Amino acid sequence: MLIYHQLTKRFNASRLRAVMCSGQAVVMHRLAITSKDGDWIVRENPEDLDFILSVLAESGATYRFGAPLDARWLAGGWSAHFEFRHDGLRVRTDFFSRPPRLQPSDLDRLWTDSASQEIPFTGMRELVLMKMTMREKDYPIIGELARRLESIDDQFLFSRSARDLIALAENHTIPPAILASRPLLEKIQDGEDVLAAALDHERRQMIKADEARLARYKAASESWESAWPSLSKEISSLPLHAAHQRIAAAAETLLPQHP
């Protein structure tokens, strides 16, 4: 949707502060036609977060259940969620600074590569890592992205297709470091059916790992979730910056910054 492009440009007025990711990045890579929500990786400092909050305030946004848009919680892997109405539609926006599975080197490359983009969005490698979720529907997207990766090593690391991996191995030697990172590549020599079974097992293990990660955050937010209905009602009539201050103050006692 055009509104997400407009928001991204506004977030990045005069300086790169936010990079569009997840579903909207899938759209930008032309693997989907549309995505209903907007997600951004944001810089983890108070000045840039306050600027983004101001853009949201101008749009009439309100907080949804989640963490404050505050570097203290974002540094712990939490995300902040907002919504507002635009042309009769509900626009949902999500923000985080430390996406799961992305290493500091991945984020450094992300900020460098995004600096020259009119509408900054995550590259294919970063998007592959972010899509290793508990949702089955994300794995076909990973497979399509893997086919487009320029690096042969990355294709070996992320391909979801037994046939693709066998074809790669016919033309390229697998580096020992890549083989160590993804042991199922040893099964290429065992044929398509064995390799496909290994890929299926790997996918199920990645799903379980993401489920376990989310379970930790859910357990850590139980007190916050219980307090949210009354807190949401309390801030419903406040300007967004005032609501943010109230949310952050309440989170200091109810939501651990690092679960």
N, C-alpha and C positions, 0 to 999 in steps of 0.2 A: 504494500500500500504506500502511496506517495507520502502520507503523513510521517512514516518512519524515516524516509529520506529527508524530509523537511526538518524533523527533530534532530537527526544526526548533524545536519549542517548548522543548526542553531547551537547544539551542544559544543561544536567545534569552532565557533566564531572566535577568530584571532589566535587560536591555539588548539592543538589536538588534545581532546579530553576524553573522547568516547569512540569506541570502535564497534560497529554493528556486528552481531554474531548470531549463532544458532539459526533459527528458522529463516530470518531475513537474509542471513549470509547464504543459506542454501538457495534462496531465490536469486540472489546476486550472482551466484555461480550457475544459474539457469538449470538447476535440478528440481525446481518446483515453480509453480506459477505464483503462489501467494502463501503467506503465513499470517496467522491471526494476531500474533503478539510481536512486540519488539524487545530485543535483548541487546545489551551493550556491556562490553568490558570497559571499565572506567579507570582513570588514574586515581591512585590512592592518596590523595592529599586534600585537606579541607577546602582550599581555595577553589579547586576545580569541581569538587562535589557541591560546594555552595552555588557555583555558577549553574551547574546542571539543575539544582533544586530551583533556582530562579526561573529557568526556562520552563520547568514543569509548573511552577506557580503561575506563570503567564498563560499557560494552557488550561488552568483551572483544575490541575491534577490533585488527587487526594491519595493518601496512603492506603494500600491494601496490606493484608497480613504479611508480615515479613520483618526483616531487621531494619533499623534506621539506615538512611543513606549517610553513613558515618564510617570513616576510615578504620576506626577501632574494630567494628564488626566485620567490615568487608575484608580486613586482613585475616580474619578467622575463617574465611570461606563462606560467610553468609551473603544473602542477596536482599536487595530492597525492591519493593514492588509498589507501583502506582497505577492509577487509571484516571481517564477523563473522557469527556464526550467530544467528538469531532464529526461534524456533518451528520449528526444523528447516529453515529456508531460509537461503541465503547472501545477506547484505545487503551491497551494494557502495555505497560513498560516495566522492564526488569533490569536491574543493574547489579554488577558484581565486579570485583577486581582480581580475584584469584580463581579462575575456572578450574574445576577438577581436571587432573591429569596433565595440565600444562605446567611445564617447569619454568623457572625464572628465565632461562635462555629462550624459551618459546615466546614468553611475553616481551622480552627485549626485542626479538626479531619482529614481533607483531607491531610494536610501536614504531620501529624503524620503517618497516614496509608500508605502514599505513599513512606515513607522514605526507606523501605526495598524492593521496587519493582524494578526489572531490567528495565522495561519500565513502569514508573508511569502513571496510568490512574485513573479516578474518580471512586469511588465506586458507588454501585447501588442507594443508597439513594440520594447522591449528584446529580447523573445523572437524577433521577426522577425529582428533583426540577428544574434542568436546562432545562428539556424537556417540562415544562409547558409553552409553547410558543403559538404564534398565528397560528402555522401550525397544521392543522388537523392530518397530518401524524405522529406527535410526540405522540399522545395520545394512539395509540395501543402499542407503545414502552413502555410508562409509565405502561400500564396494564401488560405487560409481565415482566417488572422489578419488579413491586409490588408483583407478585406471588413468586418471588425469594428472597424477603427480609426476613432476619432471624427474625426480630422483628415483633411479632403479632400486636403490636400497630401501627407500620409503615404500615403493610398491611391494617389495618383499615383506616389509614390516606390517603393512596395513591391508593388503588385498584380502577380500572375503570370498574369492573364487578359486576353487581347486584347479580349474582349467587354466585360469590366468597365471597362477603360480607355476604350474607345470610348463606353460609356454615361456614364462620368464626364465626358468631354470635351464631351458633348452638353449638359450642364447646368452645367458649371463651366469657367472660364478657367484655364488652367495658368499659374501665376506664372513669370516669367522665371527666377528662381533655381531652381525645381524643374526646369524644362526644361534648364537648364544642368547640373544634378546628374544627370539621367537623359536623355541625348540621344535614346534610342529613342522617347521620347514624341512626337518630331517625326513619327514614322511612323504615328501614329494616323490622319492624313489619307490615308494610302496604303491603308487597308483592313485587314480582319481577318487575311488570310493573310500579308501583309507584316509586320504587327505581331507576329503569333504567331511568325514566323521570327526576328524580332529578339529576342523574349523568350527563345526557345530558345537563341540565341547568347549572350545575357546570362547565362543560367543556366549554360551550359558555361564561360563565363569566370569566374564566381564559384566554380565547382567547382575550376577550375584554380588560382585564387588561394589557396583553402584548402589544396589539395594542396601548393602551394609553401610555405605557412606551416608546415604539419606536417612537411614534408621538412627544413626548417631545424632544427626541434626534434629530429627523429630523428637528424640528423647530429651535432648538439651533444651528444646523449646516448649516443653509441656506447660511450665508455669506461665510462659509468655502467651501461649495459646489460650490458656484459661482466662488470663487478664484482658485479652484483646477485645472481646465484645464491649466491655464497659469503657476501655480506653478508646476504642474506635468511636463510640458514641460521644465521648468527652471532646474529641478533637474535630468532630464533624463540622462544627461551625467556625473553626479557627482558620486563619490564613495559613498557607502551607508551611511557611518558615516557623510560625508559632507552633503548629502541629508537630513539626519535626523536632523542635526543642523539647516538647512534652514527651514525644515518643522516645527520644534519646535518654531523657532523664529516667523514664520508667524502665527502659531496657538495662540501665546500669545495675539494677537490683534483680531483674527477672530473666535476663537473657545473657548467658555467658558468651564472652567475646570469642573464645576459642573452645569449641566443644571437645 
